[in-house]
Amino acid sequence: MPSLIKEILLNLFFIILALLIVPILLEERRISDHAKTILKTMAIGICIIFCMTFPIHITGGFIFDLRQVAIWIGGLYGGALSALFLSSIAVIYRMIISGPEGIIVTMIITTIQVTICFFLYRNFQTSLSSKQRITSITLLSIGTAILTMILSNIWIVDDYQILHIISTYFPAQPVAAFLGAYITETIQKHSDLRRRIIRAEKMEVVGHLAASISHEVRNPLTVSRGFMQLLLQSERMNYKDKQYIQIAIEEIDRAEAIITDYLTFAKPAPEHVEKLNVKTEIERVIDILRPLANMNSIEIQTSLLPFAVKGERQKFQQCLLNVMKNAIEAMPNGGTLRINVSIDKDYVLIHIGDTGVGMTKEQIERLGEPYFTTKGTKGTGLGMMVVYRIVETMRGDLFIHSEVGQGTDVYMYFPSYYKTDVEKFSRKNEKASQSRLCGEHFFGSLRVLSITS
């Protein structure tokens, strides 16, 4: 028994080493998330080899170790390709180190694991909370452990050996799965927290600079614009000179707009908080942007409900305007702009989606940083920076999901002005669903992301 405990702990050590040390070493490296996933998968593959080299139990040509836990964690966090790579390592190395007795069981189990990872990966990453992901991996490990015991029982006829395996290998599976998933979630949470802290520090510096210089820069610009307008009205100016002055005025207005964005970011606290009708405010912004949408052959589809939120009208409209304008500019060859308003518990959900060029995961993570833009020389990066700050000051949340070539979905959650909005909406839909077929159900929650893909 001491020997078995040693082998179990050794297998656990290999898994923890791959899941703990490697991500920490990669955290400080400036490499892409795709490259990090590849390196983590390779580390887990080495872990599988060590687990099979030092197994928990060997009997009748069967090798019992914790490789299934490593495949579950690597496949569900890394994707179907990672699961396929890890399963291939397990099968090939199994053929090398031992006879054919357990290869059939290994191939059946790994095929099931790859298939489940292929179908569950997307929902596992986007729809499940941290606790649900840990629970899912633990339950899946229990399932494959049970299946392994059932399949092994076909060839292993020694009852003592079976009981011995059940008392050691079977409990080790869920324990290792729980610890591995918990370590992975903890590292991811601390990594996200670290990125947020760094980002917050950058934003604070930008905010202080903006607050200190924006007013001083705006004053001379205002004076310059006034004198140019006077020159523009002069009868002694020829047509060409007036054109140049008009261009100069437009550029000053552009600089004023950038300074306004800086001031909004530096001083985001709403000065005149009032009850805002989300449907009305969105319709006003759509009216402003409709000429731009028509010019780009973009169809606007809306599903709006008159829920209320607290905020400053001008800043709320600016937030919506920036997001919708980005969506329109992401569809230079035409497309569809979808704007939906719904209720998710005590929050008003505004969903703005486009069918544009989309963004990579790395680009999504950098959204809101000063001067980061996906528009090249046409953008400043200040628009989304202002959006994040306005949503934050309205006590809301913002989530973005995007795929290259598929489009982008922006989900903004704002606290409802009063909860009766939610209650009325729920009762109304409950009555409507009861008046239809008895078998229909009302799916109330539309919150599909807790992200960020």
Beta strands, then each sheet from edge to edge (+ up, - down):
strand 1: 57-59
strand 2: 62-64
strand 3: 274-277
strand 4: 298-303
strand 5: 308-311
strand 6: 335-344
strand 7: 347-353
strand 8: 397-403
strand 9: 407-415
sheet 1: 1+ 2-
sheet 2: 3+ 5-
sheet 3: 4+ 6+ 7- 9+ 8-
end
